[in-house]
Amino acid sequence: MNDEQTVCHAPTVGGTPSTASAEMPSLRDRKRAVRREKIALRCSMPAEKRSVADDAINRRLLTIVRTEQPSTLVAYVSDGTEPDLTPVMQYALQEGITLCLPRFEQSGSYSIVTVRSLDFPASHWGIPEPPADAPAAPPELLAKALWLVPGVAFDSACRRLGRGKGVYDRLLAHGAGKTIGIFYELQRCEELPHEPTDQPVGRVVTETGVFGCTNNVRS
């Protein structure tokens, strides 16, 4: 079993249990262990491999966008370890597709706003972010949009694991259109630890292909 097909049942916290009655790790601990593993793998990708993977991901996404012709695209700005979707976002702007991106608010939450360019300064996280005057995207627009959703890990049911703050779980729960999880293959798991509030995606795109989902009602 290699890193590209990891069984994401985290090991017992604190070492191997000495007796059969030892407590199993909590759901939170299992998620935390998967995050540590997958973030470390993603951060360790060689620059050349990352660039090749990003090119492949963008080619697949451009094919989807050209075929499905969404009127609105919700994307994200990479933190430097996530797949870089700049070519897809530039295409959306050039073709008159409404482009929306997340923006961190002083309240500690995130909102989805519309942008007309990708020329904006870095936020306090060090990641370029839409300015304060970028208008919020109306719910009816987001409900019909094609969402490109980042994450830390995914599985065959298109469950996704984020960073643990529930940002995208809340955004998607409030009404999203079609959703595509964006990942590298090394973020793939057989089955993620999950709970009812975790929002799955409808499809997953990696550098190796576009994958449908099993046992998942979201499209």
N, C-alpha and C positions, 0 to 999 in steps of 0.2 A: 504493500500500500504506500503510495507516494504522496507528496504534499498537495498534488492537484486533485486528490480524491480522499480527503481526510474524513474519518468518522468523527463528527463533532460532538461526541459525548465526552465532556471534560473529565480528567482524572479527579479522583477524590482529593479535596483540598487537605494538605497536611501530610500527604504520603499514602502508602498502601494501607488499607484497613487491616487490623490485626485479627479481627473476628468477624463472623458473618453478621453480627448484630451492629457493627459500626454504622453510623449514620451516613446516608448518601449525601453528596453535595447538593446544596440548594440550587434552584433554577438560576438564581442570580449568580451564584458562583460558577455554574457551568457556562453561562453566557460570558462571564468575565474571562474565563479561561480561553474560550474560543476567540474572543476579541484580542487577547494578548498574542495568541498564536498567529492569527491572520494579519493583524496589523504589522507584526514583526516580519512576516513573509512579504507583505506588500512593500514595506519600507526597504527591504533588502534586495529588491529587484534591480539588476544592473541597468544602467541608463539606456544602453542599446536595446536590451530586451524590452524595456518599458516603451521606448519609442516605437519599436516594431509592433508591439501589442496595441498601442494607442492608434496607430495608423489603421490596423485591421478593424478595430472597434468602430472607428469613425467611418470607414468604408461601409460597414454593415448598417450603421445607423443612417447614413446618407441614403442608402438604398431604401430603407424603411420610410424615411421622411418623404422622399420623392414619390414613392408608391402610394403612401397613405395620405399625403398632402394635408397635414393638420393645419388648422388656422392659427393655432397657438402651440408653442413648444415651451415646456418648463424644463430647464436644465440646471446646471450648477457649475461653479468655478472650482477647478481642482485645487486641492491643498498641496499638490506636488507629488503625492503618492497615489491619489485616485486617478483613474483614466482621464486624460485631458480631452475635453469635447470642444475645444476651440473651433476646429473646422466645421462641425455641425452647427454651432451657434452662429458663426459667420455666414454660413449658407442661409440660415433662417432669416437673418437680418437682410441679406442681399435679395432674398425672394419675397420679402414682405410678410413673412410669418411673424406673428407677435411672439417676441421672446421674453420669457419671464425667468427670474432668478430669485433665490432666497436672500433675504437681508436680515441680519441680526438687529433686534430692537433693544432699546434701553431697558425694557421690561424683562429682558432675558429670554423672550420668545423669538421666533422667526416669522417673518411674513414673506409672501411671494409678491414681487413687484415686477412691473414691465420696464424694459430697458430698450434704448434705441442704438446703443453701441456697447462695446466691451471696454471702453476707455474710462476706467474709474480707478481711484486709488485703493491701496490696501487698507483693510479694516484693522481693528486692534488685534485680530488673530493673525495678521500678516497675509491674509488672502484678499485679493481684489474683490470689492463688494459694491453693489449699486449704491448710489448716493442717497442721502436722506430725502431728497425731493423726488425720487423716482416714485411714481404713483402705484398704489396697491392694485393688484390684479383683482377684478371683481370675481366673486364666486362662480357666476355663470360662465365666465371665460375659462376658469380652471377646471370646471366640471366637464368641459369638452376638449381639454388640452391633451397633448401627448406628453407624458411626464417621463423624464430620464432621471432615474433615482440612484444615487450612490449608496454604498453600504460597505460593511466590513466583511460579510460572508453571506452566502446563499446556499440553498439546497434544491433538490429536484422538484419540490413542491412550490418553488419560487418564494419560499419564505426568505426574508432578509434579516440580517442582524446589523444594526447600526452601532453608533458609538455609546449608546446607553442613556441618552437624554430623551429619547422618544420623539425627536423633532419631526421626522418624516412620518412616524406612526400617527401623530396628531394631524399633520397636514393632509395625509391621504385619507384619514378617517372622516375629515370634514367635507369630502367630495372631490375626488380626482377623476380625470378621464381615463384613458388607456395608460398603463404604467409599464415601463421597461426598466428592469434593474441593470445597472452598468457595473461590471466586475471584470477582474482578471481571472483566468482559470484557476490560479493558485488559491483563490478565495472560495472555491467550491467545497461543499461538504455533503456527506450522504444525508444527514438529517440534523437540522439545527434544534437546539432546545428552544421551545417557544411557548407562548401564552396567548390567550384570546385577544389581547390588545395589540399584538404584533400584526402589522399590516403587510400582507404579501404583495408581490407584483405580478403582473400578468404574463410577462416574458422576461427572459434574461439574455443580454448580449455580452459575450466575451470575445476575446481575440480569435476563438476557434469556431464560433457559430452563434446562431440565434436559437434559443431553447424555449419550447413551450413548457407548460407546468402540469403536474399531476395533482389531483385532489385540491383544486384551487378554483374558486369561482370568480376571482377578479380577472378582467380581460385587459 
